[in-house]
Amino acid sequence: MTDHDGIRPDLPDSSEALDALEPGDLDGHSIDELTDYLDAGMQPADPSIDDSPACQNALAAIIRVRHASLRSLEVAAREEAPADESWISGVLANISIEARSGRDVPLRPLSETERPVMTEGAIRSLIRRTGDAVTGVLVARCQLEGDVTELASPVRVVVEIAIAPGLSIPTAADLVRTAVGEALAEQTDLLVEAIDVVVRDLLPEHDDATGTDPEEAR
């Protein structure tokens, strides 16, 4: 990964990524189970999903991806061209991987007896949610590189995104970089040495926002 912004058309092997997932990644659930739960209107309520931060983060991300993919299919239908859904599968695989708890990331204690931590999965979900909130942007993948388990250890953040046509690549990258940097500074104690933003795909043009909270799907 370089420090430069640019187009990366290559996509991860989504089938291999999905095969690598384990039930523990989402508190015993799979992306397919969460998708079925969403399709059923999240009824009857399942506490193992509703009370799981990892599942809730994944559900919110799935909804945002669905909005983007629906627009992609609509555009493809109007143009009578087959829609390429490979990137959608890749994003869904990444959501499941990123939502798992991962490492414990220390926060600055307010007293000597405190040992506050934030999970790596929660931070990745924060990055994805922040990037998705930028108009015309959908986060495809995000990573934390470095020893996040040590307070004040330098960390590099890598965010791969898809953007709407017509949106300037440098502008989109700057907006995401700024938003993610501010969110991490406000909600974590990570020592972020760099935030690399890579544009790897294009989304169809749209008018509505991509973000929806799982509670709104009920």
C-alpha positions as CSV (number, residue, x, y, z in Angstrom):
1,M,0.0,0.0,0.0
2,T,1.4,3.4,-0.9
3,D,0.7,6.8,0.5
4,H,-0.7,8.0,-2.8
5,D,-4.4,8.1,-3.7
6,G,-5.4,6.2,-6.9
7,I,-7.7,3.8,-8.6
8,R,-7.4,0.1,-7.6
9,P,-9.6,-1.9,-9.9
10,D,-8.5,-5.3,-8.4
11,L,-10.9,-6.9,-6.0
12,P,-10.3,-9.4,-3.3
13,D,-11.3,-13.0,-4.0
14,S,-14.6,-12.8,-2.3
15,S,-15.2,-16.6,-2.3
16,E,-12.0,-17.2,-0.4
17,A,-12.7,-14.3,2.0
18,L,-16.2,-15.8,2.8
19,D,-14.7,-19.3,3.2
20,A,-12.2,-17.9,5.8
21,L,-15.0,-16.5,8.1
22,E,-15.7,-18.3,11.3
23,P,-19.0,-18.3,13.4
24,G,-17.2,-16.4,16.2
25,D,-16.6,-13.5,13.9
26,L,-20.2,-12.3,14.4
27,D,-21.1,-13.8,17.8
28,G,-22.0,-17.2,16.2
29,H,-23.9,-15.7,13.2
30,S,-23.0,-15.5,9.5
31,I,-23.6,-12.8,7.0
32,D,-26.3,-15.0,5.4
33,E,-28.1,-15.3,8.7
34,L,-28.0,-11.5,9.3
35,T,-29.2,-10.9,5.7
36,D,-32.2,-13.3,6.3
37,Y,-32.9,-11.6,9.6
38,L,-32.9,-8.2,7.9
39,D,-35.2,-9.6,5.1
40,A,-37.7,-10.8,7.8
41,G,-37.9,-7.2,9.1
42,M,-35.8,-8.3,12.1
43,Q,-38.8,-10.1,13.5
44,P,-39.2,-12.1,15.7
45,A,-36.5,-10.3,17.7
46,D,-33.3,-12.3,18.2
47,P,-31.4,-11.0,21.3
48,S,-28.3,-12.8,20.2
49,I,-28.3,-10.4,17.2
50,D,-29.9,-7.4,18.7
51,D,-27.6,-7.3,21.7
52,S,-24.4,-8.0,19.7
53,P,-22.4,-4.9,18.8
54,A,-20.6,-6.8,16.0
55,C,-24.0,-7.9,14.5
56,Q,-25.4,-4.4,14.7
57,N,-22.4,-2.9,13.0
58,A,-22.6,-5.5,10.3
59,L,-26.3,-5.0,9.8
60,A,-25.9,-1.2,9.4
61,A,-23.1,-1.8,6.9
62,I,-25.2,-4.4,5.0
63,I,-28.0,-1.9,4.6
64,R,-25.6,0.8,3.2
65,V,-24.2,-1.7,0.8
66,R,-27.7,-2.8,-0.3
67,H,-28.6,0.7,-1.1
68,A,-25.5,1.1,-3.3
69,S,-26.0,-2.2,-5.0
70,L,-29.7,-1.6,-5.7
71,R,-28.7,1.6,-7.5
72,S,-26.1,-0.4,-9.4
73,L,-28.7,-3.0,-10.5
74,E,-31.2,-0.3,-11.5
75,V,-28.6,1.5,-13.7
76,A,-27.5,-1.8,-15.3
77,A,-31.2,-2.6,-16.1
78,R,-31.7,0.8,-17.7
79,E,-28.6,0.3,-19.8
80,E,-29.4,-3.3,-20.6
81,A,-26.0,-4.3,-19.3
82,P,-25.2,-7.0,-16.8
83,A,-24.4,-5.7,-13.3
84,D,-21.1,-6.6,-11.8
85,E,-21.8,-7.8,-8.3
86,S,-18.4,-9.2,-7.5
87,W,-17.4,-6.0,-5.6
88,I,-20.6,-6.2,-3.6
89,S,-19.7,-9.8,-2.4
90,G,-16.3,-8.6,-1.5
91,V,-17.6,-5.7,0.6
92,L,-20.0,-8.0,2.4
93,A,-17.1,-10.4,3.2
94,N,-15.1,-7.5,4.5
95,I,-17.9,-6.3,6.7
96,S,-18.1,-9.7,8.4
97,I,-14.3,-9.8,8.9
98,E,-14.1,-6.3,10.2
99,A,-17.0,-6.5,12.6
100,R,-15.4,-9.2,14.7
101,S,-14.0,-8.0,18.0
102,G,-10.3,-8.5,17.2
103,R,-7.6,-7.0,19.5
104,D,-8.3,-4.9,22.5
105,V,-7.2,-1.3,21.9
106,P,-6.3,0.6,25.1
107,L,-7.7,4.0,25.9
108,R,-6.0,6.5,28.2
109,P,-7.1,5.7,31.8
110,L,-8.5,8.4,34.0
111,S,-7.0,6.7,37.1
112,E,-4.2,4.2,37.8
113,T,-6.7,1.5,38.5
114,E,-8.6,1.8,35.2
115,R,-7.8,-0.3,32.2
116,P,-10.2,1.0,29.5
117,V,-10.2,-0.6,26.1
118,M,-12.1,-0.4,22.8
119,T,-12.3,-3.4,20.5
120,E,-10.6,-3.3,17.1
121,G,-13.9,-4.3,15.5
122,A,-15.6,-1.3,17.0
123,I,-12.9,1.0,15.6
124,R,-13.1,-0.6,12.2
125,S,-16.9,-0.1,12.3
126,L,-16.4,3.5,13.3
127,I,-14.1,4.0,10.3
128,R,-16.6,2.4,7.9
129,R,-19.5,4.3,9.3
130,T,-17.6,7.6,9.0
131,G,-16.5,7.0,5.5
132,D,-20.0,5.9,4.4
133,A,-21.3,9.2,5.7
134,V,-19.3,11.1,3.1
135,T,-21.6,11.9,0.2
136,G,-20.9,9.7,-2.9
137,V,-18.6,7.3,-1.0
138,L,-19.0,3.7,0.1
139,V,-16.2,2.1,2.2
140,A,-15.2,-1.3,0.7
141,R,-12.5,-2.2,3.2
142,C,-10.6,-0.8,6.1
143,Q,-7.5,-1.9,8.0
144,L,-5.5,-0.9,11.1
145,E,-1.8,-1.5,10.5
146,G,0.5,-1.5,13.5
147,D,0.5,-2.6,17.1
148,V,-2.9,-1.2,18.3
149,T,-2.5,-3.1,21.6
150,E,0.1,-0.6,22.8
151,L,-0.9,2.9,23.8
152,A,1.0,5.6,21.8
153,S,2.2,3.0,19.3
154,P,2.1,4.5,15.7
155,V,-0.8,3.1,13.6
156,R,-1.5,3.4,9.9
157,V,-5.1,3.4,8.7
158,V,-5.9,2.1,5.3
159,V,-9.4,2.8,3.8
160,E,-10.4,1.5,0.4
161,I,-13.5,3.2,-1.1
162,A,-15.8,3.3,-4.1
163,I,-17.0,6.7,-5.3
164,A,-19.8,8.1,-7.4
165,P,-19.0,9.1,-11.0
166,G,-18.1,12.8,-11.3
167,L,-16.7,13.0,-7.8
168,S,-13.1,14.1,-7.8
169,I,-10.8,11.3,-6.6
170,P,-8.5,13.7,-4.6
171,T,-11.5,15.5,-3.1
172,A,-13.2,12.2,-2.1
173,A,-10.0,10.9,-0.6
174,D,-9.4,14.2,1.3
175,L,-12.9,14.2,2.7
176,V,-12.7,10.6,3.9
177,R,-9.3,11.1,5.3
178,T,-10.3,14.2,7.2
179,A,-13.6,12.7,8.5
180,V,-11.9,9.5,9.6
181,G,-9.1,11.4,11.3
182,E,-11.5,13.5,13.2
183,A,-13.6,10.5,14.3
184,L,-10.6,8.6,15.5
185,A,-9.2,11.6,17.4
186,E,-12.5,12.1,19.1
187,Q,-13.4,8.6,20.0
188,T,-10.1,6.7,20.3
189,D,-6.6,7.3,21.7
190,L,-4.8,5.9,18.7
191,L,-1.6,7.5,17.5
192,V,-2.5,7.7,13.8
193,E,0.7,8.4,11.8
194,A,-1.1,8.2,8.4
195,I,-4.5,7.6,6.8
196,D,-4.2,6.1,3.3
197,V,-7.4,6.4,1.2
198,V,-7.5,4.3,-2.0
199,V,-10.3,4.6,-4.6
200,R,-10.8,1.2,-6.1
201,D,-14.2,1.4,-7.8
202,L,-17.0,3.6,-9.1
203,L,-20.6,3.7,-7.9
204,P,-23.6,4.7,-10.1
205,E,-24.9,8.3,-9.7
206,H,-27.6,8.7,-7.0
207,D,-29.6,11.3,-5.2
208,D,-30.3,9.7,-1.9
209,A,-28.0,9.0,1.0
210,T,-26.5,5.6,1.7
211,G,-26.7,5.5,5.5
212,T,-29.6,3.8,7.4
213,D,-29.7,2.6,11.0
214,P,-30.8,-1.0,11.6
215,E,-33.5,0.4,13.9
216,E,-35.1,2.1,10.9
217,A,-35.5,-1.3,9.2
218,R,-37.8,-2.6,11.9
